[in-house]
């Protein structure tokens, strides 16, 4: 049995996760069979088949029991990640067809990872989402987690980075070890915070070592889930890190069709007038981020509710769009 499998087995025992133990037991059988220990593998397989099913555990008040022990910083004992359960994830996105297709391909490959493995093929597991602020990169990570059925484990860079020599590296490794021991989508949100390009020669010392460690951990990434990183600035990432991703995917600002869909989706919970001048409103919001478009719809809905009206009317939306444009070029005509 290889060292990595042994470490995962010990972690599962330490956490008391019956589900993880069962999965790892089958991996041990497969490992022994591949090593030529056919008789031992057969005996172990017989033991597993005779075993009684483990009782189904119920979630405790502090969240899913399989995530009770999240990684913490070595010195300050601060949590290094924030866990978002699958059921609490926002996941509705409106994307151009080609971008939607690429998201869907990642999800299908993950769902079919065992079938791909039969042919010696590996699914995309490390994904970089880039684009301007507010375009939906973080939402894209949540959508991937939702569609592959995993919780989201978001790295807290404020806790991870330390002024003490070597501690940042230790914290970073602890995060990746946690991703190995529990299926999840590991999110490095705004990863340029630690992975800026070293081309200018300004990033030395601890910062450079963190980037080198991240490169190594991504090269070795074999966790049961996905790794998703986001950045606003494509060119700010270290080139060596950029090449480590299986999929580099731009999340573009919404076009006219996406703007109208976003507005209508956001307003789906309230009554909307049939006299809305959608083409005029969409034209006024061209070039805005998805987050800004959603804000316009939300502000219009709140204005209607607070004024005692039961329907969102065209003036509500026009006023919300005009307020958005007060500090940006262009006005609503």
N, C-alpha and C positions, 0 to 999 in steps of 0.2 A: 504494500500500500504506500503510495507516495506521500511525501511530507505535507503537501498542501491539503490533501484529502484527510490526513490525520488531524491537522489543525482544525479543519471545519467540523470534524466529528467531535473533537473535544469542546469546541465552542457550542455545538448543539447540545451536548450533555450538560454544559455549564448553565445554559439558558433554560434547560428543561423543555425544549421544543420537541414534542413527539413527532410532529410533521417533518421537521428537518431531519430528525434521527432516522425516520423511515426512508426518506429520500437518500440519505447518505449511506444507509445500510445496503441499498440496492446498488449504489455506486461502488461500494467495497466489493460486492459480489462480481460486478462487471470488471473491476480492476484485477481481481484475483484470476478471473477466467482469462483475461487478456495476457496475464503474466504466465499462463500455462498451468496454473494450479486448478485444473479442472475438477478434481475430486473435492478439494476444499470448497470451491465455488458452489458445487452441487449441494454439499452439506449445509453451507450457509443459506442457500436458496430454500432448502427444505425447512430450515428453522424459521425463516421469514414467512413461509406459507402457513406454518402452524401457529404463528403468533396471533394473539387476539388483537382486534383493532383498538387503537388508543381512544380514550374518551374524548369527545369533542369539547374543547375549552370555550368558555364564554369570555368576551372581551371584558377587561377590568375597567374601572373608572379612569385609570390613567392611560387608556388607549390600548391598542393591540398588544397582547402579552409578548408577542415575538419581537417587539421593539422596546421592551421595557429598559434594556440596557443599551443606550445610545452612547457613542464615543464622546469622551470629555477631554479637555486639555490637560496635559500632564501636571502643570503647576497650579493653575487656577481652578481646575475641576469645572470649567464652563462647558456646556454642551456645544459640540462642534457642528452639529447639524440640527435642522428643524424638520420634524416629520409631519407630513400632511397625508392622512389616510386617503385611500383611493376614493371613498365615498364623499370626501370633502373637497374634491378637486373640481375647479372650473374647467370645462373642456369644450365648450361650444366655440368654434372658430369659423370665420368666413374668409376663405382664401381663394386666390385665382386657381383655375383648374390644374395647371401644371404643378403649382406648389402643393395643392391638395393631394395630387397623385404621388408626389415624392414622400409626403408624410405617410400616406397609405401604404406605400411600399415598405417603409421601415416597420410599420405595424404588422404587415402580413409576413414579412421575413421573421420577425420575432415569434409570431404565432406558429410558424412552420419550421422553427429552428431544428427540431429533431428530424424532420423529413429532409431538410437540407443537409444535415450532418451525415445521413446515410450515403450521400453522394460526395462527401468530403467538402461540402460548401458551408461557409460561415455567414450568419446573418449580420447585417449592420448593427453594431452595438455601441459605437461612439459617434455622437452626432453634435455638430456645431451649428447653432442657429445664429445668424447675424442679420443686422438691419438697424434702421434708425430707432431712436427712443419711442416707445409707445406703439410699435408695430405688431406686438404680440409674441415676442420671443419667449418670455416666461410662460405665457399662456400656452405656447406650443409645447413646452416641456410638460406642462400639466396635462395637455391633451394626449400626448404620447403615453404618459403614465396611465391615464384613464383607459385608453383603448387597449393597452396590453395587460390591464388588470393588476397594476402594481401601485404601491404607495410611492410618494415622492419624498426623497431625502435631500433637503437643500442645505448646502454647505454654508456655514456662518464664517465668512472670512474675517470678521472682526474678532472672533474668538480663536480662529485657526492661526493667524499670524501673531508671532510673539517677538519681543525684542531680545529674548534670551537665546543665546547661541544654540542652534540645533533643535529648539523646541518646535518651531514651525514645521520642520521636516517630520518630526515625530507625530505631530498632530495630523499632518496630511496623510501619513501612512495609516494612522488609526481610522481615518475616514474611509479610505479605500478598503481596509480590512473589514470594516462594518458592512460595506457594500457587498463584499464577498460572502459574508456569513448570512445575509438576509436578502432575498430578492426585492429589489426596489429600483426606481429610476433615480440615480444620483445626479443632482443638478448643481453645476458650477455656474451660478448666475453672475453675469458680468465678470467673466473669468479674466478679462484683461486687467482686472484689479491686481492679480498676481502674475499674469503671464504676458506682460508687455514685452515687446521686441527688445532683444539685447543688441540689436544692430548698432545702436548709437554708442555702445560702450559705457553707458551711464549706470546700468543695473549691475552692481557688483556685490560681492559678499553674500549675505543671507538671501537676498532677493534672487540672485542668480542660482543659488543652490536649490531654492524652492522650485524654480522653473525646471531645473535639471531633474529633480525628484518627480515632478509632475510628468515630465517626458517619460521617465522610467516606468512610473505606475500606469500610464496610459498604454505603454508598449506591452505591459504584462497584464492588462485588464482582462480578466476572465470571470468576472462576477456573473451571477445568474440573471441580472437585470440589464439595464441600459445606463450609459453615461451620456448626459446632455449638458453641453456648455453653451452659454449665450454671450454675445458681445455686441456692443454698438459700433465698434470700429474694427472692420475686417483687417486693415493694415497694421493695427497695433499689436496683433498677436505675434509671438515668436514664430518664425517660419517653420522651425522643426516641430513645434507643437501643432501648427496648422496641418501638417502632413499626417499627424497621428489619427485624425478623425476619419472614420469610414464614410461619413456623409457630411458634406458642408452645404448648408441649405440657407438661402436667403429668404427672410420673411419680409416681403415687400409691403409698402404702404397700400391701402386699399384703392382699387380702381373704381370707376363709376358704378359698376354692377355690385361690387362688394360693399360700397358705401350705402347703397339703397338697402341691400340685404341686412347690413348691420343695424341700420336705423329701424327697420321693420322688426328684426329679431329682438332688439332691445325694448321696443314698444309692444311686444306681443302680450304682455300682461295687463295692458290698459286698452280702453276703447280709443280708436283713432278715427278721425274724420275722413270721409271719402273724398274730401275736396283738397287734400294736401297736394301741393304742387311739387311732387317728388323731383322732376327734372331740374327745377330751379334750385331746390335745396341741395341736391347732389352736386350740381355745378359749383355752388358756393363752398362746398366742403372738399372739393378736389385738392389733393396734396396734403390733407390732414392725416394724422395717424389714426389707426383703428381706435385707440383709446380716446382720442378727441371726438371722433364721430359718436362713439358710445356715450360720451359725456353730454354731447348736445341732446341726444335722445332722452337721456335720464333727466337732464335739467328741464327739458320741455314737459316731461311727464310730471315731475315734481311741481312745476309751476301750475299745471292744470289742476292737480289735486289740491294744492294749497289755496287756489282761488275758488274752490268749491265747484269746479266744473267736472263733468263726468267723462268728457271726451278731449283728447289732445287735438288741438286745432292747428291750422297752418301758422297763425301768429305766434303760438307758443314755440314752435320749431324755428321760425324766423328770428325771434328774439334771442333764443339760445344760441343760434349760429352767429348772430350779430355780436353777442357778448364774447364769443370765442375769438372773433376777428378784431376785437379792439386792440389786441397786442400782436396781431399778425397781419401780413399784407392781404389786401382784398376785402371787399365788403359785399354784403348781400344786396342785390338790386331787385 
